[in-house]
Amino acid sequence: MGLLLFVEDPVAQLGRRASINVWIREKSPQWDLSMDLGNIDLALLSAFKLKKNWGAEMRLITVAEESEIEEAYQYLENLLDVARLKDVTPHVEIGTFKEAMRSAPEADVDFFGLPKEPDLAELRSYVELTRSACVFVSDSGNENILA
């Protein structure tokens, strides 16, 4: 069983339903694509379905050090190609994860993998940092967007 935890932005709610961000954990120093994406398969599948239903723009975002920007973009582009996700924009932010959430392009909803032991107060803070509704996703282990 997979789990999607939705936290609405009290001000923007779901916004204009025009854009979606999916956050991928940084892979430094090994930016090699493997069949095991961690806890992000269901988030990608759900976000892509929402993109289609809304007719929205979708971005795939990760955070990298300045020296690894090219590797990070290549990783995201490979992921999008192998997963056959069309019309999705790769985006790399520089800095810490929390800095990146503040500076990344705003979206109406942001998707994140749900940690194994979530800190609910921290997850609620993501809504404020991103200025959008957030969906935290835990895979069942049966999904694989690359299959």
C-alpha positions as CSV (number, residue, x, y, z in Angstrom):
1,M,0.0,0.0,0.0
2,G,1.2,3.5,-0.9
3,L,0.5,6.6,1.1
4,L,-0.1,10.2,0.0
5,L,-0.3,12.8,2.7
6,F,-1.7,16.1,1.5
7,V,-1.0,19.4,3.4
8,E,-2.9,22.3,2.0
9,D,-1.5,25.8,1.9
10,P,-4.1,27.8,4.0
11,V,-3.7,30.9,1.7
12,A,-3.1,29.6,-1.8
13,Q,-4.8,26.2,-1.3
14,L,-4.2,24.6,-4.7
15,G,-3.5,27.9,-6.5
16,R,-4.3,28.1,-10.2
17,R,-3.5,24.4,-10.8
18,A,-1.0,25.5,-13.4
19,S,2.3,24.0,-12.1
20,I,3.7,21.1,-10.2
21,N,7.1,20.5,-8.6
22,V,8.5,17.0,-7.8
23,W,11.5,17.0,-5.5
24,I,14.2,14.4,-6.0
25,R,16.8,13.8,-3.3
26,E,20.3,14.8,-4.3
27,K,22.4,11.9,-5.4
28,S,25.9,13.4,-4.8
29,P,28.5,12.2,-5.5
30,Q,27.0,9.3,-7.5
31,W,24.6,10.8,-10.0
32,D,24.0,7.4,-11.7
33,L,20.4,6.3,-12.6
34,S,19.4,3.0,-11.1
35,M,16.2,1.0,-11.0
36,D,15.8,1.9,-7.3
37,L,14.8,5.5,-7.1
38,G,14.1,5.3,-3.4
39,N,10.7,6.6,-2.3
40,I,9.8,8.7,-5.4
41,D,8.1,6.4,-7.9
42,L,4.5,7.0,-6.7
43,A,5.2,10.7,-6.4
44,L,6.3,10.9,-10.0
45,L,3.4,8.8,-11.2
46,S,0.9,10.8,-9.2
47,A,2.3,14.2,-10.2
48,F,2.4,13.2,-13.9
49,K,-1.3,12.1,-13.7
50,L,-2.2,15.4,-12.1
51,K,-0.2,17.3,-14.7
52,K,-2.3,15.6,-17.4
53,N,-5.6,16.3,-15.6
54,W,-4.8,19.9,-15.0
55,G,-2.9,20.6,-18.2
56,A,-0.2,22.0,-15.9
57,E,3.5,22.5,-16.2
58,M,5.6,20.0,-14.3
59,R,9.2,20.4,-13.0
60,L,11.5,17.7,-11.6
61,I,13.8,19.4,-9.0
62,T,16.9,18.4,-7.2
63,V,19.6,20.2,-5.2
64,A,23.3,20.0,-6.0
65,E,26.6,21.7,-5.2
66,E,27.7,24.2,-7.8
67,S,30.5,21.8,-9.0
68,E,27.9,19.1,-9.8
69,I,25.2,21.0,-11.7
70,E,25.9,19.3,-15.0
71,E,25.8,15.8,-13.4
72,A,22.5,16.7,-11.7
73,Y,20.9,17.9,-14.9
74,Q,22.1,14.8,-16.7
75,Y,20.7,12.6,-14.0
76,L,17.3,14.4,-14.2
77,E,17.2,14.3,-18.0
78,N,18.1,10.5,-18.0
79,L,15.4,9.9,-15.4
80,L,12.8,11.7,-17.5
81,D,13.9,9.9,-20.7
82,V,13.9,6.4,-19.2
83,A,10.6,7.0,-17.4
84,R,9.1,8.3,-20.6
85,L,7.9,11.5,-19.0
86,K,7.3,14.1,-21.7
87,D,7.0,17.8,-21.3
88,V,8.6,17.8,-17.8
89,T,11.3,20.4,-17.1
90,P,14.4,19.4,-15.1
91,H,15.6,22.0,-12.6
92,V,18.6,22.1,-10.3
93,E,18.9,24.4,-7.3
94,I,22.2,25.2,-5.6
95,G,22.5,25.3,-1.8
96,T,20.9,23.5,1.0
97,F,17.5,21.7,0.7
98,K,15.7,24.4,2.7
99,E,17.3,27.2,0.8
100,A,16.3,25.5,-2.4
101,M,12.7,25.2,-1.3
102,R,12.6,29.0,-0.8
103,S,14.3,29.9,-4.1
104,A,12.9,27.2,-6.5
105,P,10.2,28.2,-9.0
106,E,6.9,28.3,-7.2
107,A,4.2,25.7,-7.9
108,D,0.6,25.1,-7.0
109,V,1.6,21.8,-5.4
110,D,5.0,20.3,-4.5
111,F,5.6,16.5,-4.2
112,F,8.2,15.1,-1.8
113,G,9.1,11.6,-0.7
114,L,7.9,10.8,2.8
115,P,10.8,9.9,5.2
116,K,10.6,6.6,7.0
117,E,10.3,8.4,10.3
118,P,8.6,11.7,9.4
119,D,8.7,14.8,11.6
120,L,5.3,16.2,11.0
121,A,6.2,19.7,12.3
122,E,9.0,19.8,9.8
123,L,6.8,18.6,7.0
124,R,4.3,21.3,7.8
125,S,7.1,23.9,7.5
126,Y,7.6,22.8,3.8
127,V,4.2,24.5,3.0
128,E,5.6,27.8,4.3
129,L,9.0,27.4,2.6
130,T,7.5,26.4,-0.8
131,R,4.5,28.7,-0.5
132,S,2.3,25.9,-1.9
133,A,0.3,22.9,-1.0
134,C,2.5,19.8,-0.5
135,V,2.0,16.1,-1.0
136,F,4.3,13.7,0.9
137,V,4.4,10.3,-0.7
138,S,5.5,6.8,0.5
139,D,5.7,4.1,-2.1
140,S,4.4,0.6,-1.6
141,G,7.5,-0.8,-3.1
142,N,5.5,-2.2,-6.0
143,E,5.6,0.9,-8.2
144,N,8.5,1.5,-10.6
145,I,8.3,4.4,-13.0
146,L,11.3,3.0,-14.9
147,A,9.7,-0.4,-15.6
